[in-house]
Amino acid sequence: MNWLNIPNIDVYAVVAILVFFAALEVIHGHYHETHRNKHDWTLELIGFFVVAATKTMQVLAVVWIGDALLPAYSNVLSSWSIWLALPFYLLIDDVSQYWYHRFAHEYEWLWKHHRVHHAAKDMGILVSYRNSWVYYMLMPNLWWGAICTYLGLAPAVILGLIIKQVVVTSSHSTWTWDRFWYRHKWLNPITTAVERIFVTPAFHYSHHGRSMADNISDPNGNFGNTFSLWDQLFGTAKFTRQYPAEFGLQEDTDDPWYAHLLYPFMKAPKAESELSKTFKKEKQTGTEPYREVLQPGTYLYCQCGYSKDQPFCNGYHNGTKIKPMKFEVKSERRVSLCTCKLTKTPPYCDDSHLSLRS
């Protein structure tokens, strides 16, 4: 018997994977140390069913549209070998999700629907289900899975979803399985091969880190879902084999679950929240340099101009294509940092602000 033909086998597999990793997180004491509040728990639990319902609706929508407009294409690819169908489905699925995820960090309207994913203050398997309903509804790879199912590639979609679920769940889990591999140098050739193909916990943890200033995190990189190949191909990969100490947003307004999940139909009550009715991201550039004595350390210089902590980054570059600039101060010294964003020697002032007076 072909196990891929068992009714609802994908549902059983996904639940089994989640239960397995949840058990590991319980064993490792994650839920005794979690920073989650009631809004986080509500959001993540509801989010799981939102994803399931969205996938179901998308399949039904594709079937209805297909039968109405393109009935000849129903199961047209059902004769394909699983060895052809699986990479066809899985690679297109994953590269489309890479770009969608990347766009969610580069365009403000989509960032507001993905922001909740980065509001989690610690990792865990349920973080996978933290996105707004709009984000899931527009997610191209979910539609791609529905289309492939209609075309007759259901076995490949089921197997692909199981593979994706293992990688995605493990890369969000607090059980960092790759930590053992990094400790043993004799495993390095295998470890390098694995992390250059698949998304590992260290690779994805970097994406969830709170700030680039820790020299581990890159919230605006490592966008891969299943494969790290796309980040390497498109220049957004960061391999550190380390794990951030802090997760979440730099400017966290602790928004309620309904604002995160149901935006834009329900807004956040705090005016300073990006999800509030009155929030407007505006440039905060200045006309004079920031002159101050800085202590030794790593700093993030705002390049987008939206930060309210000028000239330093506060995370408001999310929703733009501009990342902050990391710079080091090795000893206590007085600096003159650009606030007009016209300098040709960032982060330092080169007197370009004088042109604003003419």
C-alpha atoms as a printed R data frame, in Angstrom:
    type eleno elety resid chain resno       x      y       z
1   ATOM     1    CA   MET     A     1   0.000  0.000   0.000
2   ATOM     2    CA   ASN     A     2   1.237  3.495  -0.874
3   ATOM     3    CA   TRP     A     3   1.203  5.401   2.427
4   ATOM     4    CA   LEU     A     4   0.911  8.696   0.518
5   ATOM     5    CA   ASN     A     5  -2.573  7.637  -0.546
6   ATOM     6    CA   ILE     A     6  -3.819  7.264   3.029
7   ATOM     7    CA   PRO     A     7  -6.564  9.888   3.576
8   ATOM     8    CA   ASN     A     8  -5.338 12.909   5.585
9   ATOM     9    CA   ILE     A     9  -1.837 11.428   5.943
10  ATOM    10    CA   ASP     A    10  -0.366 14.941   5.718
11  ATOM    11    CA   VAL     A    11  -2.482 16.062   8.682
12  ATOM    12    CA   TYR     A    12  -1.418 13.059  10.737
13  ATOM    13    CA   ALA     A    13   2.236 13.648   9.859
14  ATOM    14    CA   VAL     A    14   2.151 17.365  10.716
15  ATOM    15    CA   VAL     A    15   0.497 16.679  14.080
16  ATOM    16    CA   ALA     A    16   3.006 13.908  14.828
17  ATOM    17    CA   ILE     A    17   5.933 16.209  14.028
18  ATOM    18    CA   LEU     A    18   4.533 18.967  16.232
19  ATOM    19    CA   VAL     A    19   3.888 16.561  19.100
20  ATOM    20    CA   PHE     A    20   7.430 15.176  18.819
21  ATOM    21    CA   PHE     A    21   9.081 18.594  18.996
22  ATOM    22    CA   ALA     A    22   6.637 19.815  21.662
23  ATOM    23    CA   ALA     A    23   7.641 16.842  23.819
24  ATOM    24    CA   LEU     A    24  11.305 17.747  23.385
25  ATOM    25    CA   GLU     A    25  10.604 21.341  24.382
26  ATOM    26    CA   VAL     A    26   8.752 20.173  27.492
27  ATOM    27    CA   ILE     A    27  11.612 17.843  28.411
28  ATOM    28    CA   HIS     A    28  14.091 20.676  28.042
29  ATOM    29    CA   GLY     A    29  12.000 22.922  30.306
30  ATOM    30    CA   HIS     A    30  11.132 25.504  27.670
31  ATOM    31    CA   TYR     A    31   7.620 26.159  28.929
32  ATOM    32    CA   HIS     A    32   8.864 26.872  32.448
33  ATOM    33    CA   GLU     A    33  11.159 29.602  31.152
34  ATOM    34    CA   THR     A    34   9.064 31.095  28.362
35  ATOM    35    CA   HIS     A    35   8.415 34.838  28.085
36  ATOM    36    CA   ARG     A    36   5.001 34.229  26.518
37  ATOM    37    CA   ASN     A    37   1.984 36.016  27.917
38  ATOM    38    CA   LYS     A    38  -1.686 35.165  27.403
39  ATOM    39    CA   HIS     A    39  -1.816 37.110  24.147
40  ATOM    40    CA   ASP     A    40   1.106 35.085  22.770
41  ATOM    41    CA   TRP     A    41  -0.498 31.761  23.668
42  ATOM    42    CA   THR     A    42  -3.838 32.808  22.212
43  ATOM    43    CA   LEU     A    43  -2.256 34.088  19.031
44  ATOM    44    CA   GLU     A    44  -0.127 30.994  18.420
45  ATOM    45    CA   LEU     A    45  -2.875 28.498  19.117
46  ATOM    46    CA   ILE     A    46  -5.398 30.322  16.937
47  ATOM    47    CA   GLY     A    47  -2.704 30.857  14.311
48  ATOM    48    CA   PHE     A    48  -2.305 27.093  13.868
49  ATOM    49    CA   PHE     A    49  -5.980 26.750  12.919
50  ATOM    50    CA   VAL     A    50  -5.817 29.866  10.731
51  ATOM    51    CA   VAL     A    51  -3.087 28.225   8.643
52  ATOM    52    CA   ALA     A    52  -5.040 24.968   8.366
53  ATOM    53    CA   ALA     A    53  -8.244 26.777   7.410
54  ATOM    54    CA   THR     A    54  -6.420 28.965   4.872
55  ATOM    55    CA   LYS     A    55  -4.853 25.953   3.146
56  ATOM    56    CA   THR     A    56  -8.228 24.240   2.957
57  ATOM    57    CA   MET     A    57  -9.916 27.317   1.488
58  ATOM    58    CA   GLN     A    58  -7.165 27.753  -1.069
59  ATOM    59    CA   VAL     A    59  -7.454 24.157  -2.261
60  ATOM    60    CA   LEU     A    60 -11.233 24.490  -2.534
61  ATOM    61    CA   ALA     A    61 -10.867 27.807  -4.385
62  ATOM    62    CA   VAL     A    62  -8.369 26.355  -6.874
63  ATOM    63    CA   VAL     A    63 -10.582 23.312  -7.486
64  ATOM    64    CA   TRP     A    64 -13.639 25.506  -8.036
65  ATOM    65    CA   ILE     A    65 -11.808 27.895 -10.388
66  ATOM    66    CA   GLY     A    66 -10.055 25.039 -12.176
67  ATOM    67    CA   ASP     A    67 -13.245 23.065 -12.741
68  ATOM    68    CA   ALA     A    68 -15.009 26.197 -13.956
69  ATOM    69    CA   LEU     A    69 -12.316 27.532 -16.286
70  ATOM    70    CA   LEU     A    70  -9.697 24.842 -16.936
71  ATOM    71    CA   PRO     A    71 -11.292 21.426 -16.310
72  ATOM    72    CA   ALA     A    72  -8.919 19.736 -18.780
73  ATOM    73    CA   TYR     A    73  -6.013 20.401 -16.424
74  ATOM    74    CA   SER     A    74  -7.460 18.427 -13.511
75  ATOM    75    CA   ASN     A    75  -4.925 15.663 -12.665
76  ATOM    76    CA   VAL     A    76  -3.083 16.342 -15.931
77  ATOM    77    CA   LEU     A    77   0.284 15.654 -14.238
78  ATOM    78    CA   SER     A    78  -0.799 12.620 -12.232
79  ATOM    79    CA   SER     A    79   1.431 10.316 -14.302
80  ATOM    80    CA   TRP     A    80   4.590 12.110 -13.198
81  ATOM    81    CA   SER     A    81   7.119 10.133 -11.168
82  ATOM    82    CA   ILE     A    82   7.513 11.237  -7.552
83  ATOM    83    CA   TRP     A    83  11.211 11.864  -8.353
84  ATOM    84    CA   LEU     A    84  10.175 14.517 -10.850
85  ATOM    85    CA   ALA     A    85   7.077 15.808  -9.093
86  ATOM    86    CA   LEU     A    86   8.681 16.334  -5.665
87  ATOM    87    CA   PRO     A    87  11.507 18.701  -6.710
88  ATOM    88    CA   PHE     A    88   9.127 20.440  -9.131
89  ATOM    89    CA   TYR     A    89   6.729 21.199  -6.297
90  ATOM    90    CA   LEU     A    90   9.205 21.713  -3.467
91  ATOM    91    CA   LEU     A    91  11.767 23.991  -5.122
92  ATOM    92    CA   ILE     A    92   9.185 26.348  -6.631
93  ATOM    93    CA   ASP     A    93   7.313 26.327  -3.318
94  ATOM    94    CA   ASP     A    94  10.403 27.273  -1.344
95  ATOM    95    CA   VAL     A    95  11.866 29.935  -3.628
96  ATOM    96    CA   SER     A    96   8.473 31.660  -3.807
97  ATOM    97    CA   GLN     A    97   8.267 31.636  -0.026
98  ATOM    98    CA   TYR     A    98  11.798 33.028   0.221
99  ATOM    99    CA   TRP     A    99  10.869 36.063  -1.886
100 ATOM   100    CA   TYR     A   100   7.526 36.534  -0.175
101 ATOM   101    CA   HIS     A   101   9.238 36.419   3.218
102 ATOM   102    CA   ARG     A   102  11.912 38.836   2.028
103 ATOM   103    CA   PHE     A   103   9.311 41.233   0.633
104 ATOM   104    CA   ALA     A   104   7.594 41.117   4.040
105 ATOM   105    CA   HIS     A   105  10.701 42.788   5.462
106 ATOM   106    CA   GLU     A   106  11.092 45.243   2.587
107 ATOM   107    CA   TYR     A   107   7.564 46.617   2.078
108 ATOM   108    CA   GLU     A   108   5.738 48.312   4.927
109 ATOM   109    CA   TRP     A   109   2.214 47.094   4.126
110 ATOM   110    CA   LEU     A   110   3.325 43.451   4.145
111 ATOM   111    CA   TRP     A   111   5.651 43.923   7.123
112 ATOM   112    CA   LYS     A   112   2.646 44.827   9.280
113 ATOM   113    CA   HIS     A   113   1.198 41.384   8.569
114 ATOM   114    CA   HIS     A   114   4.492 39.610   9.286
115 ATOM   115    CA   ARG     A   115   5.606 41.764  12.219
116 ATOM   116    CA   VAL     A   116   3.902 39.455  14.712
117 ATOM   117    CA   HIS     A   117   6.272 36.654  13.720
118 ATOM   118    CA   HIS     A   118   9.163 38.744  15.046
119 ATOM   119    CA   ALA     A   119   7.331 39.962  18.129
120 ATOM   120    CA   ALA     A   120   7.938 36.597  19.808
121 ATOM   121    CA   LYS     A   121  10.404 37.112  22.663
122 ATOM   122    CA   ASP     A   122  11.650 33.549  22.550
123 ATOM   123    CA   MET     A   123  11.667 30.676  20.109
124 ATOM   124    CA   GLY     A   124   9.456 27.586  20.032
125 ATOM   125    CA   ILE     A   125   7.512 25.472  17.570
126 ATOM   126    CA   LEU     A   126   4.390 27.622  17.775
127 ATOM   127    CA   VAL     A   127   6.298 30.677  16.554
128 ATOM   128    CA   SER     A   128   5.862 29.108  13.094
129 ATOM   129    CA   TYR     A   129   2.177 30.069  13.217
130 ATOM   130    CA   ARG     A   130   2.590 33.725  14.135
131 ATOM   131    CA   ASN     A   131   1.431 35.752  11.136
132 ATOM   132    CA   SER     A   132  -1.735 37.639  10.293
133 ATOM   133    CA   TRP     A   133  -4.519 35.953   8.359
134 ATOM   134    CA   VAL     A   134  -3.819 38.273   5.409
135 ATOM   135    CA   TYR     A   135  -0.199 37.098   5.319
136 ATOM   136    CA   TYR     A   136  -1.311 33.480   4.992
137 ATOM   137    CA   MET     A   137  -4.046 34.276   2.506
138 ATOM   138    CA   LEU     A   138  -1.543 35.931   0.160
139 ATOM   139    CA   MET     A   139   1.282 33.438   0.716
140 ATOM   140    CA   PRO     A   140   2.197 32.251  -2.816
141 ATOM   141    CA   ASN     A   141   3.543 28.835  -1.854
142 ATOM   142    CA   LEU     A   142   0.223 27.888  -0.237
143 ATOM   143    CA   TRP     A   143  -1.518 28.657  -3.508
144 ATOM   144    CA   TRP     A   144   1.196 26.764  -5.366
145 ATOM   145    CA   GLY     A   145   0.498 23.678  -3.253
146 ATOM   146    CA   ALA     A   146  -3.203 23.942  -4.061
147 ATOM   147    CA   ILE     A   147  -2.451 24.277  -7.782
148 ATOM   148    CA   CYS     A   148  -0.117 21.269  -7.746
149 ATOM   149    CA   THR     A   149  -2.786 19.245  -5.964
150 ATOM   150    CA   TYR     A   150  -5.310 20.134  -8.654
151 ATOM   151    CA   LEU     A   151  -2.819 19.168 -11.365
152 ATOM   152    CA   GLY     A   152  -2.509 15.687  -9.873
153 ATOM   153    CA   LEU     A   153   0.660 16.043  -7.815
154 ATOM   154    CA   ALA     A   154  -0.972 15.399  -4.431
155 ATOM   155    CA   PRO     A   155   1.561 12.700  -3.383
156 ATOM   156    CA   ALA     A   156   4.457 15.104  -4.055
157 ATOM   157    CA   VAL     A   157   2.684 17.899  -2.184
158 ATOM   158    CA   ILE     A   158   2.076 15.630   0.820
159 ATOM   159    CA   LEU     A   159   5.683 14.425   0.930
160 ATOM   160    CA   GLY     A   160   6.965 17.961   0.371
161 ATOM   161    CA   LEU     A   161   4.822 19.344   3.188
162 ATOM   162    CA   ILE     A   162   6.152 16.689   5.548
163 ATOM   163    CA   ILE     A   163   9.753 17.549   4.646
164 ATOM   164    CA   LYS     A   164   9.022 21.260   5.064
165 ATOM   165    CA   GLN     A   165   7.282 20.679   8.387
166 ATOM   166    CA   VAL     A   166  10.282 18.809   9.804
167 ATOM   167    CA   VAL     A   167  12.710 21.565   8.754
168 ATOM   168    CA   VAL     A   168  10.500 24.520   9.731
169 ATOM   169    CA   THR     A   169   9.497 23.050  13.094
170 ATOM   170    CA   SER     A   170  13.048 22.049  13.980
171 ATOM   171    CA   SER     A   171  14.460 25.461  12.995
172 ATOM   172    CA   HIS     A   172  12.003 27.223  15.327
173 ATOM   173    CA   SER     A   173  12.193 24.679  18.153
174 ATOM   174    CA   THR     A   174  14.081 25.378  21.371
175 ATOM   175    CA   TRP     A   175  15.709 21.978  20.885
176 ATOM   176    CA   THR     A   176  18.708 23.149  18.881
177 ATOM   177    CA   TRP     A   177  19.780 19.844  17.368
178 ATOM   178    CA   ASP     A   178  22.620 21.422  15.377
179 ATOM   179    CA   ARG     A   179  24.406 22.528  18.558
180 ATOM   180    CA   PHE     A   180  25.723 18.976  19.021
181 ATOM   181    CA   TRP     A   181  27.077 18.945  15.460
182 ATOM   182    CA   TYR     A   182  28.941 22.221  15.945
183 ATOM   183    CA   ARG     A   183  30.683 20.936  19.078
184 ATOM   184    CA   HIS     A   184  32.370 18.069  17.254
185 ATOM   185    CA   LYS     A   185  34.896 19.118  14.635
186 ATOM   186    CA   TRP     A   186  34.992 15.665  13.081
187 ATOM   187    CA   LEU     A   187  31.383 16.247  11.988
188 ATOM   188    CA   ASN     A   188  32.261 19.545  10.313
189 ATOM   189    CA   PRO     A   189  32.177 18.290   6.684
190 ATOM   190    CA   ILE     A   190  28.685 16.851   7.177
191 ATOM   191    CA   THR     A   191  27.520 19.866   9.165
192 ATOM   192    CA   THR     A   192  28.725 22.265   6.488
193 ATOM   193    CA   ALA     A   193  26.946 20.300   3.764
194 ATOM   194    CA   VAL     A   194  23.688 20.183   5.751
195 ATOM   195    CA   GLU     A   195  23.603 23.890   6.664
196 ATOM   196    CA   ARG     A   196  24.479 24.911   3.119
197 ATOM   197    CA   ILE     A   197  21.352 23.103   1.902
198 ATOM   198    CA   PHE     A   198  18.800 23.175   4.714
199 ATOM   199    CA   VAL     A   199  17.755 25.835   7.211
200 ATOM   200    CA   THR     A   200  19.154 24.905  10.637
201 ATOM   201    CA   PRO     A   201  18.186 26.302  14.049
202 ATOM   202    CA   ALA     A   202  21.317 28.509  14.234
203 ATOM   203    CA   PHE     A   203  20.634 29.850  10.747
204 ATOM   204    CA   HIS     A   204  17.013 30.710  11.498
205 ATOM   205    CA   TYR     A   205  17.615 31.867  15.062
206 ATOM   206    CA   SER     A   206  19.820 34.560  13.558
207 ATOM   207    CA   HIS     A   207  16.790 35.827  11.636
208 ATOM   208    CA   HIS     A   208  14.780 36.094  14.867
209 ATOM   209    CA   GLY     A   209  17.511 37.788  16.895
210 ATOM   210    CA   ARG     A   210  16.546 41.147  18.330
211 ATOM   211    CA   SER     A   211  19.403 43.214  16.935
212 ATOM   212    CA   MET     A   212  22.393 42.991  14.601
213 ATOM   213    CA   ALA     A   213  24.458 44.588  17.358
214 ATOM   214    CA   ASP     A   214  25.083 41.176  18.947
215 ATOM   215    CA   ASN     A   215  27.135 40.155  15.876
216 ATOM   216    CA   ILE     A   216  25.000 36.999  15.587
217 ATOM   217    CA   SER     A   217  21.573 38.225  14.559
218 ATOM   218    CA   ASP     A   218  20.400 39.469  11.188
219 ATOM   219    CA   PRO     A   219  16.629 40.072  11.297
220 ATOM   220    CA   ASN     A   220  16.839 41.290   7.690
221 ATOM   221    CA   GLY     A   221  18.605 38.228   6.332
222 ATOM   222    CA   ASN     A   222  18.345 34.430   6.430
223 ATOM   223    CA   PHE     A   223  14.881 34.456   4.862
224 ATOM   224    CA   GLY     A   224  14.945 30.796   3.786
225 ATOM   225    CA   ASN     A   225  12.139 28.506   4.878
226 ATOM   226    CA   THR     A   226  13.334 25.007   4.058
227 ATOM   227    CA   PHE     A   227  16.486 25.576   2.026
228 ATOM   228    CA   SER     A   228  19.296 28.010   2.823
229 ATOM   229    CA   LEU     A   229  20.257 27.854  -0.861
230 ATOM   230    CA   TRP     A   230  18.201 30.920  -1.766
231 ATOM   231    CA   ASP     A   231  19.872 33.145   0.822
232 ATOM   232    CA   GLN     A   232  23.274 32.108  -0.470
233 ATOM   233    CA   LEU     A   233  22.191 32.646  -4.077
234 ATOM   234    CA   PHE     A   234  20.657 36.089  -3.465
235 ATOM   235    CA   GLY     A   235  23.192 37.392  -0.946
236 ATOM   236    CA   THR     A   236  21.185 37.342   2.295
237 ATOM   237    CA   ALA     A   237  22.847 34.423   4.121
238 ATOM   238    CA   LYS     A   238  24.606 34.736   7.477
239 ATOM   239    CA   PHE     A   239  26.235 31.648   9.009
240 ATOM   240    CA   THR     A   240  27.503 32.057  12.577
241 ATOM   241    CA   ARG     A   241  26.816 28.698  14.255
242 ATOM   242    CA   GLN     A   242  25.798 30.737  17.283
243 ATOM   243    CA   TYR     A   243  22.450 31.597  18.875
244 ATOM   244    CA   PRO     A   244  21.188 35.069  19.857
245 ATOM   245    CA   ALA     A   245  20.547 35.718  23.528
246 ATOM   246    CA   GLU     A   246  17.582 38.004  22.820
247 ATOM   247    CA   PHE     A   247  14.651 37.699  20.426
248 ATOM   248    CA   GLY     A   248  11.796 39.981  19.456
249 ATOM   249    CA   LEU     A   249  11.341 43.522  18.189
250 ATOM   250    CA   GLN     A   250  13.573 46.422  19.119
251 ATOM   251    CA   GLU     A   251  10.457 48.580  19.559
252 ATOM   252    CA   ASP     A   252   7.887 46.228  21.080
253 ATOM   253    CA   THR     A   253   4.513 47.727  21.975
254 ATOM   254    CA   ASP     A   254   3.093 44.431  23.325
255 ATOM   255    CA   ASP     A   255   0.095 44.495  21.036
256 ATOM   256    CA   PRO     A   256  -2.899 42.246  21.782
257 ATOM   257    CA   TRP     A   257  -3.371 39.021  19.830
258 ATOM   258    CA   TYR     A   258  -6.356 40.289  17.849
259 ATOM   259    CA   ALA     A   259  -4.395 43.248  16.420
260 ATOM   260    CA   HIS     A   260  -1.596 40.945  15.310
261 ATOM   261    CA   LEU     A   261  -3.865 38.331  13.790
262 ATOM   262    CA   LEU     A   262  -6.752 40.390  12.406
263 ATOM   263    CA   TYR     A   263  -5.016 43.551  11.205
264 ATOM   264    CA   PRO     A   264  -6.190 45.722   9.393
265 ATOM   265    CA   PHE     A   265  -9.746 45.013  10.555
266 ATOM   266    CA   MET     A   266  -8.734 45.290  14.195
267 ATOM   267    CA   LYS     A   267  -6.038 47.759  15.226
268 ATOM   268    CA   ALA     A   268  -3.701 47.996  18.204
269 ATOM   269    CA   PRO     A   269  -4.855 50.307  21.019
270 ATOM   270    CA   LYS     A   270  -1.474 51.982  21.605
271 ATOM   271    CA   ALA     A   271  -0.862 54.971  19.320
272 ATOM   272    CA   GLU     A   272   2.875 54.216  19.113
273 ATOM   273    CA   SER     A   273   2.240 50.748  17.675
274 ATOM   274    CA   GLU     A   274   2.820 50.181  13.967
275 ATOM   275    CA   LEU     A   275  -0.570 48.441  13.979
276 ATOM   276    CA   SER     A   276  -2.508 51.350  15.457
277 ATOM   277    CA   LYS     A   277  -5.024 53.442  13.560
278 ATOM   278    CA   THR     A   278  -3.013 56.661  13.825
279 ATOM   279    CA   PHE     A   279   0.544 55.382  13.422
280 ATOM   280    CA   LYS     A   280   2.546 56.961  10.646
281 ATOM   281    CA   LYS     A   281   6.183 56.252   9.936
282 ATOM   282    CA   GLU     A   282   7.943 59.537   9.256
283 ATOM   283    CA   LYS     A   283  11.510 60.601   8.590
284 ATOM   284    CA   GLN     A   284  13.391 61.752  11.678
285 ATOM   285    CA   THR     A   285  16.442 63.216   9.970
286 ATOM   286    CA   GLY     A   286  18.264 66.207  11.419
287 ATOM   287    CA   THR     A   287  20.287 69.173  10.224
288 ATOM   288    CA   GLU     A   288  23.149 68.905  12.719
289 ATOM   289    CA   PRO     A   289  25.420 65.957  13.525
290 ATOM   290    CA   TYR     A   290  25.092 63.954  16.722
291 ATOM   291    CA   ARG     A   291  28.121 64.795  18.850
292 ATOM   292    CA   GLU     A   292  28.635 62.658  21.908
293 ATOM   293    CA   VAL     A   293  31.154 60.492  23.755
294 ATOM   294    CA   LEU     A   294  30.533 56.805  23.067
295 ATOM   295    CA   GLN     A   295  31.715 53.940  25.225
296 ATOM   296    CA   PRO     A   296  33.394 50.870  23.659
297 ATOM   297    CA   GLY     A   297  30.885 48.571  22.011
298 ATOM   298    CA   THR     A   298  28.897 47.720  18.913
299 ATOM   299    CA   TYR     A   299  26.357 50.243  17.626
300 ATOM   300    CA   LEU     A   300  23.746 50.279  14.885
301 ATOM   301    CA   TYR     A   301  23.580 53.444  12.835
302 ATOM   302    CA   CYS     A   302  20.184 54.242  11.299
303 ATOM   303    CA   GLN     A   303  20.398 54.600   7.527
304 ATOM   304    CA   CYS     A   304  16.677 54.656   6.712
305 ATOM   305    CA   GLY     A   305  15.996 57.865   8.652
306 ATOM   306    CA   TYR     A   306  12.851 56.556  10.381
307 ATOM   307    CA   SER     A   307  14.323 55.743  13.776
308 ATOM   308    CA   LYS     A   308  13.123 57.869  16.668
309 ATOM   309    CA   ASP     A   309  16.437 57.178  18.408
310 ATOM   310    CA   GLN     A   310  18.566 59.093  15.894
311 ATOM   311    CA   PRO     A   311  21.215 58.487  14.858
312 ATOM   312    CA   PHE     A   312  20.849 54.957  16.188
313 ATOM   313    CA   CYS     A   313  18.573 52.212  14.854
314 ATOM   314    CA   ASN     A   314  15.345 51.327  16.661
315 ATOM   315    CA   GLY     A   315  14.097 48.725  14.177
316 ATOM   316    CA   TYR     A   316  11.916 50.981  12.040
317 ATOM   317    CA   HIS     A   317  13.877 50.014   8.945
318 ATOM   318    CA   ASN     A   318  11.618 46.959   8.758
319 ATOM   319    CA   GLY     A   319   9.265 47.586   5.886
320 ATOM   320    CA   THR     A   320  12.047 49.216   3.875
321 ATOM   321    CA   LYS     A   321  14.958 47.846   1.853
322 ATOM   322    CA   ILE     A   322  17.459 49.741   3.994
323 ATOM   323    CA   LYS     A   323  19.357 47.974   6.759
324 ATOM   324    CA   PRO     A   324  21.176 49.674   9.637
325 ATOM   325    CA   MET     A   325  24.966 49.962   9.553
326 ATOM   326    CA   LYS     A   326  26.905 48.228  12.284
327 ATOM   327    CA   PHE     A   327  29.992 50.002  13.578
328 ATOM   328    CA   GLU     A   328  32.440 49.389  16.387
329 ATOM   329    CA   VAL     A   329  33.824 51.791  18.959
330 ATOM   330    CA   LYS     A   330  36.983 50.220  20.345
331 ATOM   331    CA   SER     A   331  37.759 52.826  22.968
332 ATOM   332    CA   GLU     A   332  35.924 55.707  24.592
333 ATOM   333    CA   ARG     A   333  35.872 58.638  22.203
334 ATOM   334    CA   ARG     A   334  33.857 61.589  20.996
335 ATOM   335    CA   VAL     A   335  32.099 61.025  17.685
336 ATOM   336    CA   SER     A   336  30.231 63.147  15.175
337 ATOM   337    CA   LEU     A   337  27.524 61.014  13.590
338 ATOM   338    CA   CYS     A   338  25.457 62.041  10.584
339 ATOM   339    CA   THR     A   339  21.742 62.689  11.135
340 ATOM   340    CA   CYS     A   340  20.868 64.186   7.741
341 ATOM   341    CA   LYS     A   341  21.673 60.849   5.966
342 ATOM   342    CA   LEU     A   342  23.538 62.683   3.204
343 ATOM   343    CA   THR     A   343  27.035 61.805   4.354
344 ATOM   344    CA   LYS     A   344  29.328 59.905   2.010
345 ATOM   345    CA   THR     A   345  31.217 58.459   4.974
346 ATOM   346    CA   PRO     A   346  28.491 56.847   7.099
347 ATOM   347    CA   PRO     A   347  28.034 56.752  10.002
348 ATOM   348    CA   TYR     A   348  30.282 59.767  10.424
349 ATOM   349    CA   CYS     A   349  29.418 63.328   9.497
350 ATOM   350    CA   ASP     A   350  31.253 64.796   6.498
351 ATOM   351    CA   ASP     A   351  29.510 68.203   6.731
352 ATOM   352    CA   SER     A   352  26.999 67.291   4.008
353 ATOM   353    CA   HIS     A   353  24.327 68.837   6.256
354 ATOM   354    CA   LEU     A   354  25.741 72.258   5.380
355 ATOM   355    CA   SER     A   355  24.210 71.900   1.928
356 ATOM   356    CA   LEU     A   356  20.783 72.012   3.563
357 ATOM   357    CA   ARG     A   357  21.391 75.620   4.588
358 ATOM   358    CA   SER     A   358  21.926 76.898   1.055
